[in-house]
Amino acid sequence: MKHAREDYNRIQDPAGLIPDDEPVFLLRGQDILAPDLLRTWAIQLLAKGGSGIMAEMVMKWSKKMTEWQEKHKAKLPDLPEYEH
């Protein structure tokens, strides 16, 4: 599993269900953009005929992110200092 950010490559799939070369993208609760992105993703999922159950699950997760942000520091995403 390959992350967009090198510092996230330590986050891996211990069960090995995600192929080593499959790109993945992690959104954190502190990312002020994440809840809206999840809601947009769920809407697109439904528009393309995807699972309503999955869309509902993602909408609930976006709400959890919003609630977390209200209690903690939320910010725009950033990159650590490292060579690109």
N, CA, C and O atoms as a GROMACS GRO file, in nm:
protein
  336
    1MET      N    1   0.085  -0.116   0.000
    1MET     CA    2   0.000   0.000   0.000
    1MET      C    3   0.090   0.123   0.000
    1MET      O    4   0.180   0.136   0.084
    2LYS      N    5   0.066   0.211  -0.095
    2LYS     CA    6   0.150   0.330  -0.108
    2LYS      C    7   0.069   0.455  -0.074
    2LYS      O    8  -0.039   0.478  -0.128
    3HIS      N    9   0.123   0.535   0.016
    3HIS     CA   10   0.060   0.660   0.057
    3HIS      C   11   0.114   0.776  -0.026
    3HIS      O   12   0.225   0.770  -0.078
    4ALA      N   13   0.032   0.881  -0.038
    4ALA     CA   14   0.075   1.002  -0.109
    4ALA      C   15   0.188   1.072  -0.033
    4ALA      O   16   0.272   1.138  -0.094
    5ARG      N   17   0.190   1.057   0.099
    5ARG     CA   18   0.293   1.118   0.183
    5ARG      C   19   0.388   1.011   0.235
    5ARG      O   20   0.344   0.909   0.287
    6GLU      N   21   0.516   1.036   0.220
    6GLU     CA   22   0.618   0.940   0.267
    6GLU      C   23   0.605   0.911   0.416
    6GLU      O   24   0.623   0.797   0.459
    7ASP      N   25   0.573   1.014   0.496
    7ASP     CA   26   0.566   0.993   0.641
    7ASP      C   27   0.447   0.907   0.682
    7ASP      O   28   0.440   0.863   0.797
    8TYR      N   29   0.353   0.883   0.593
    8TYR     CA   30   0.240   0.794   0.623
    8TYR      C   31   0.267   0.650   0.579
    8TYR      O   32   0.185   0.562   0.606
    9ASN      N   33   0.378   0.624   0.514
    9ASN     CA   34   0.407   0.488   0.468
    9ASN      C   35   0.423   0.389   0.583
    9ASN      O   36   0.419   0.268   0.561
   10ARG      N   37   0.440   0.438   0.705
   10ARG     CA   38   0.448   0.347   0.820
   10ARG      C   39   0.311   0.288   0.853
   10ARG      O   40   0.302   0.189   0.926
   11ILE      N   41   0.204   0.348   0.800
   11ILE     CA   42   0.068   0.296   0.820
   11ILE      C   43   0.042   0.193   0.712
   11ILE      O   44   0.030   0.227   0.594
   12GLN      N   45   0.034   0.068   0.751
   12GLN     CA   46   0.021  -0.041   0.654
   12GLN      C   47  -0.096  -0.133   0.689
   12GLN      O   48  -0.156  -0.121   0.796
   13ASP      N   49  -0.126  -0.223   0.598
   13ASP     CA   50  -0.235  -0.319   0.612
   13ASP      C   51  -0.178  -0.451   0.663
   13ASP      O   52  -0.126  -0.529   0.583
   14PRO      N   53  -0.187  -0.479   0.794
   14PRO     CA   54  -0.126  -0.601   0.847
   14PRO      C   55  -0.185  -0.730   0.789
   14PRO      O   56  -0.117  -0.832   0.784
   15ALA      N   57  -0.310  -0.726   0.744
   15ALA     CA   58  -0.372  -0.846   0.688
   15ALA      C   59  -0.329  -0.868   0.543
   15ALA      O   60  -0.352  -0.976   0.487
   16GLY      N   61  -0.265  -0.768   0.483
   16GLY     CA   62  -0.217  -0.783   0.346
   16GLY      C   63  -0.327  -0.785   0.241
   16GLY      O   64  -0.308  -0.841   0.133
   17LEU      N   65  -0.443  -0.725   0.270
   17LEU     CA   66  -0.554  -0.724   0.175
   17LEU      C   67  -0.540  -0.615   0.069
   17LEU      O   68  -0.602  -0.623  -0.037
   18ILE      N   69  -0.461  -0.513   0.098
   18ILE     CA   70  -0.437  -0.405   0.002
   18ILE      C   71  -0.302  -0.432  -0.063
   18ILE      O   72  -0.202  -0.446   0.007
   19PRO      N   73  -0.298  -0.442  -0.197
   19PRO     CA   74  -0.171  -0.470  -0.265
   19PRO      C   75  -0.063  -0.366  -0.232
   19PRO      O   76  -0.093  -0.249  -0.209
   20ASP      N   77   0.062  -0.410  -0.230
   20ASP     CA   78   0.176  -0.323  -0.196
   20ASP      C   79   0.184  -0.199  -0.285
   20ASP      O   80   0.225  -0.093  -0.238
   21ASP      N   81   0.145  -0.211  -0.412
   21ASP     CA   82   0.159  -0.099  -0.505
   21ASP      C   83   0.030  -0.018  -0.522
   21ASP      O   84   0.026   0.072  -0.607
   22GLU      N   85  -0.075  -0.049  -0.444
   22GLU     CA   86  -0.201   0.024  -0.459
   22GLU      C   87  -0.192   0.159  -0.386
   22GLU      O   88  -0.163   0.163  -0.267
   23PRO      N   89  -0.218   0.270  -0.459
   23PRO     CA   90  -0.217   0.401  -0.395
   23PRO      C   91  -0.337   0.415  -0.300
   23PRO      O   92  -0.449   0.378  -0.334
   24VAL      N   93  -0.312   0.469  -0.182
   24VAL     CA   94  -0.418   0.500  -0.086
   24VAL      C   95  -0.401   0.645  -0.041
   24VAL      O   96  -0.294   0.703  -0.056
   25PHE      N   97  -0.507   0.702   0.015
   25PHE     CA   98  -0.502   0.841   0.060
   25PHE      C   99  -0.568   0.848   0.196
   25PHE      O  100  -0.683   0.805   0.212
   26LEU      N  101  -0.499   0.901   0.294
   26LEU     CA  102  -0.547   0.908   0.432
   26LEU      C  103  -0.592   1.051   0.463
   26LEU      O  104  -0.518   1.147   0.442
   27LEU      N  105  -0.715   1.063   0.513
   27LEU     CA  106  -0.765   1.192   0.561
   27LEU      C  107  -0.774   1.184   0.712
   27LEU      O  108  -0.833   1.092   0.767
   28ARG      N  109  -0.715   1.281   0.779
   28ARG     CA  110  -0.715   1.283   0.926
   28ARG      C  111  -0.828   1.370   0.979
   28ARG      O  112  -0.877   1.460   0.911
   29GLY      N  113  -0.869   1.340   1.102
   29GLY     CA  114  -0.973   1.418   1.166
   29GLY      C  115  -0.936   1.564   1.184
   29GLY      O  116  -1.024   1.650   1.186
   30GLN      N  117  -0.809   1.593   1.198
   30GLN     CA  118  -0.765   1.732   1.217
   30GLN      C  119  -0.767   1.813   1.086
   30GLN      O  120  -0.753   1.935   1.089
   31ASP      N  121  -0.784   1.745   0.974
   31ASP     CA  122  -0.787   1.812   0.843
   31ASP      C  123  -0.922   1.880   0.826
   31ASP      O  124  -1.025   1.813   0.814
   32ILE      N  125  -0.922   2.012   0.824
   32ILE     CA  126  -1.046   2.088   0.818
   32ILE      C  127  -1.126   2.059   0.690
   32ILE      O  128  -1.246   2.083   0.686
   33LEU      N  129  -1.059   2.007   0.587
   33LEU     CA  130  -1.126   1.975   0.461
   33LEU      C  131  -1.189   1.836   0.460
   33LEU      O  132  -1.276   1.809   0.377
   34ALA      N  133  -1.149   1.750   0.549
   34ALA     CA  134  -1.187   1.608   0.545
   34ALA      C  135  -1.338   1.582   0.554
   34ALA      O  136  -1.389   1.505   0.472
   35PRO      N  137  -1.412   1.643   0.647
   35PRO     CA  138  -1.555   1.611   0.654
   35PRO      C  139  -1.630   1.641   0.524
   35PRO      O  140  -1.711   1.561   0.479
   36ASP      N  141  -1.602   1.756   0.464
   36ASP     CA  142  -1.668   1.791   0.338
   36ASP      C  143  -1.628   1.695   0.226
   36ASP      O  144  -1.711   1.658   0.143
   37LEU      N  145  -1.502   1.655   0.225
   37LEU     CA  146  -1.458   1.559   0.123
   37LEU      C  147  -1.529   1.426   0.138
   37LEU      O  148  -1.568   1.364   0.039
   38LEU      N  149  -1.547   1.381   0.262
   38LEU     CA  150  -1.620   1.256   0.284
   38LEU      C  151  -1.765   1.268   0.240
   38LEU      O  152  -1.819   1.175   0.178
   39ARG      N  153  -1.828   1.380   0.269
   39ARG     CA  154  -1.968   1.398   0.226
   39ARG      C  155  -1.978   1.398   0.074
   39ARG      O  156  -2.068   1.336   0.017
   40THR      N  157  -1.886   1.467   0.009
   40THR     CA  158  -1.885   1.469  -0.138
   40THR      C  159  -1.864   1.329  -0.193
   40THR      O  160  -1.929   1.290  -0.291
   41TRP      N  161  -1.774   1.253  -0.133
   41TRP     CA  162  -1.747   1.115  -0.175
   41TRP      C  163  -1.874   1.031  -0.165
   41TRP      O  164  -1.906   0.956  -0.256
   42ALA      N  165  -1.946   1.044  -0.052
   42ALA     CA  166  -2.069   0.966  -0.031
   42ALA      C  167  -2.175   1.003  -0.134
   42ALA      O  168  -2.245   0.915  -0.185
   43ILE      N  169  -2.189   1.130  -0.165
   43ILE     CA  170  -2.285   1.174  -0.266
   43ILE      C  171  -2.249   1.117  -0.402
   43ILE      O  172  -2.336   1.071  -0.476
   44GLN      N  173  -2.121   1.121  -0.437
   44GLN     CA  174  -2.076   1.065  -0.564
   44GLN      C  175  -2.098   0.914  -0.570
   44GLN      O  176  -2.136   0.861  -0.674
   45LEU      N  177  -2.076   0.847  -0.459
   45LEU     CA  178  -2.099   0.703  -0.451
   45LEU      C  179  -2.244   0.672  -0.487
   45LEU      O  180  -2.271   0.583  -0.568
   46LEU      N  181  -2.338   0.744  -0.426
   46LEU     CA  182  -2.480   0.723  -0.455
   46LEU      C  183  -2.514   0.758  -0.599
   46LEU      O  184  -2.591   0.687  -0.664
   47ALA      N  185  -2.458   0.868  -0.649
   47ALA     CA  186  -2.486   0.912  -0.786
   47ALA      C  187  -2.442   0.808  -0.889
   47ALA      O  188  -2.501   0.799  -0.997
   48LYS      N  189  -2.342   0.732  -0.856
   48LYS     CA  190  -2.290   0.630  -0.948
   48LYS      C  191  -2.349   0.492  -0.921
   48LYS      O  192  -2.303   0.392  -0.977
   49GLY      N  193  -2.452   0.486  -0.835
   49GLY     CA  194  -2.519   0.359  -0.809
   49GLY      C  195  -2.456   0.273  -0.702
   49GLY      O  196  -2.486   0.154  -0.692
   50GLY      N  197  -2.370   0.333  -0.620
   50GLY     CA  198  -2.303   0.257  -0.515
   50GLY      C  199  -2.392   0.230  -0.395
   50GLY      O  200  -2.509   0.269  -0.393
   51SER      N  201  -2.337   0.165  -0.297
   51SER     CA  202  -2.408   0.119  -0.178
   51SER      C  203  -2.460   0.235  -0.092
   51SER      O  204  -2.383   0.322  -0.049
   52GLY      N  205  -2.590   0.235  -0.068
   52GLY     CA  206  -2.649   0.333   0.022
   52GLY      C  207  -2.602   0.313   0.165
   52GLY      O  208  -2.587   0.409   0.241
   53ILE      N  209  -2.579   0.188   0.202
   53ILE     CA  210  -2.530   0.157   0.337
   53ILE      C  211  -2.390   0.216   0.356
   53ILE      O  212  -2.360   0.275   0.460
   54MET      N  213  -2.305   0.201   0.254
   54MET     CA  214  -2.170   0.256   0.264
   54MET      C  215  -2.175   0.408   0.266
   54MET      O  216  -2.101   0.471   0.342
   55ALA      N  217  -2.261   0.468   0.184
   55ALA     CA  218  -2.273   0.614   0.182
   55ALA      C  219  -2.318   0.666   0.318
   55ALA      O  220  -2.267   0.767   0.367
   56GLU      N  221  -2.414   0.597   0.380
   56GLU     CA  222  -2.461   0.637   0.512
   56GLU      C  223  -2.350   0.625   0.616
   56GLU      O  224  -2.336   0.712   0.703
   57MET      N  225  -2.272   0.519   0.608
   57MET     CA  226  -2.161   0.499   0.700
   57MET      C  227  -2.060   0.614   0.687
   57MET      O  228  -2.010   0.665   0.787
   58VAL      N  229  -2.030   0.652   0.564
   58VAL     CA  230  -1.933   0.760   0.540
   58VAL      C  231  -1.989   0.894   0.588
   58VAL      O  232  -1.915   0.976   0.643
   59MET      N  233  -2.119   0.917   0.567
   59MET     CA  234  -2.180   1.041   0.616
   59MET      C  235  -2.172   1.048   0.769
   59MET      O  236  -2.144   1.154   0.825
   60LYS      N  237  -2.196   0.936   0.836
   60LYS     CA  238  -2.184   0.932   0.982
   60LYS      C  239  -2.039   0.959   1.025
   60LYS      O  240  -2.015   1.025   1.125
   61TRP      N  241  -1.943   0.906   0.948
   61TRP     CA  242  -1.802   0.926   0.981
   61TRP      C  243  -1.765   1.073   0.964
   61TRP      O  244  -1.688   1.128   1.042
   62SER      N  245  -1.820   1.137   0.860
   62SER     CA  246  -1.791   1.280   0.840
   62SER      C  247  -1.846   1.361   0.957
   62SER      O  248  -1.786   1.460   0.998
   63LYS      N  249  -1.962   1.319   1.010
   63LYS     CA  250  -2.018   1.388   1.127
   63LYS      C  251  -1.927   1.370   1.248
   63LYS      O  252  -1.905   1.464   1.324
   64LYS      N  253  -1.873   1.248   1.266
   64LYS     CA  254  -1.779   1.223   1.377
   64LYS      C  255  -1.656   1.313   1.362
   64LYS      O  256  -1.605   1.366   1.461
   65MET      N  257  -1.608   1.328   1.239
   65MET     CA  258  -1.492   1.416   1.217
   65MET      C  259  -1.525   1.559   1.255
   65MET      O  260  -1.446   1.627   1.321
   66THR      N  261  -1.643   1.607   1.213
   66THR     CA  262  -1.684   1.743   1.245
   66THR      C  263  -1.695   1.762   1.396
   66THR      O  264  -1.649   1.863   1.449
   67GLU      N  265  -1.754   1.666   1.464
   67GLU     CA  266  -1.766   1.674   1.610
   67GLU      C  267  -1.628   1.674   1.676
   67GLU      O  268  -1.606   1.747   1.772
   68TRP      N  269  -1.536   1.593   1.625
   68TRP     CA  270  -1.400   1.589   1.678
   68TRP      C  271  -1.334   1.725   1.660
   68TRP      O  272  -1.267   1.776   1.750
   69GLN      N  273  -1.353   1.783   1.541
   69GLN     CA  274  -1.291   1.913   1.512
   69GLN      C  275  -1.343   2.023   1.604
   69GLN      O  276  -1.269   2.115   1.638
   70GLU      N  277  -1.468   2.013   1.645
   70GLU     CA  278  -1.525   2.113   1.735
   70GLU      C  279  -1.460   2.108   1.873
   70GLU      O  280  -1.461   2.208   1.945
   71LYS      N  281  -1.404   1.993   1.910
   71LYS     CA  282  -1.342   1.976   2.042
   71LYS      C  283  -1.190   1.987   2.039
   71LYS      O  284  -1.127   2.008   2.143
   72HIS      N  285  -1.131   1.972   1.920
   72HIS     CA  286  -0.986   1.970   1.906
   72HIS      C  287  -0.943   2.071   1.801
   72HIS      O  288  -1.024   2.139   1.739
   73LYS      N  289  -0.815   2.078   1.784
   73LYS     CA  290  -0.759   2.170   1.684
   73LYS      C  291  -0.776   2.112   1.544
   73LYS      O  292  -0.727   2.003   1.514
   74ALA      N  293  -0.847   2.185   1.458
   74ALA     CA  294  -0.859   2.148   1.317
   74ALA      C  295  -0.780   2.251   1.237
   74ALA      O  296  -0.775   2.369   1.272
   75LYS      N  297  -0.719   2.205   1.129
   75LYS     CA  298  -0.634   2.296   1.051
   75LYS      C  299  -0.628   2.249   0.906
   75LYS      O  300  -0.669   2.138   0.873
   76LEU      N  301  -0.574   2.335   0.823
   76LEU     CA  302  -0.547   2.295   0.686
   76LEU      C  303  -0.436   2.191   0.687
   76LEU      O  304  -0.347   2.197   0.772
   77PRO      N  305  -0.439   2.096   0.595
   77PRO     CA  306  -0.332   1.996   0.592
   77PRO      C  307  -0.198   2.061   0.556
   77PRO      O  308  -0.193   2.164   0.489
   78ASP      N  309  -0.092   1.998   0.602
   78ASP     CA  310   0.042   2.047   0.574
   78ASP      C  311   0.134   1.929   0.548
   78ASP      O  312   0.094   1.813   0.560
   79LEU      N  313   0.256   1.960   0.515
   79LEU     CA  314   0.358   1.858   0.492
   79LEU      C  315   0.470   1.875   0.593
   79LEU      O  316   0.505   1.987   0.629
   80PRO      N  317   0.528   1.764   0.638
   80PRO     CA  318   0.644   1.776   0.726
   80PRO      C  319   0.764   1.823   0.644
   80PRO      O  320   0.764   1.817   0.521
   81GLU      N  321   0.863   1.870   0.714
   81GLU     CA  322   0.986   1.913   0.646
   81GLU      C  323   1.067   1.790   0.607
   81GLU      O  324   1.124   1.723   0.693
   82TYR      N  325   1.074   1.761   0.480
   82TYR     CA  326   1.158   1.653   0.430
   82TYR      C  327   1.183   1.676   0.281
   82TYR      O  328   1.114   1.755   0.217
   83GLU      N  329   1.282   1.605   0.229
   83GLU     CA  330   1.313   1.620   0.086
   83GLU      C  331   1.203   1.559   0.003
   83GLU      O  332   1.157   1.449   0.030
   84HIS      N  333   1.161   1.632  -0.099
   84HIS     CA  334   1.055   1.584  -0.189
   84HIS      C  335   1.116   1.520  -0.312
   84HIS      O  336   1.043   1.474  -0.400
   0.00000   0.00000   0.00000
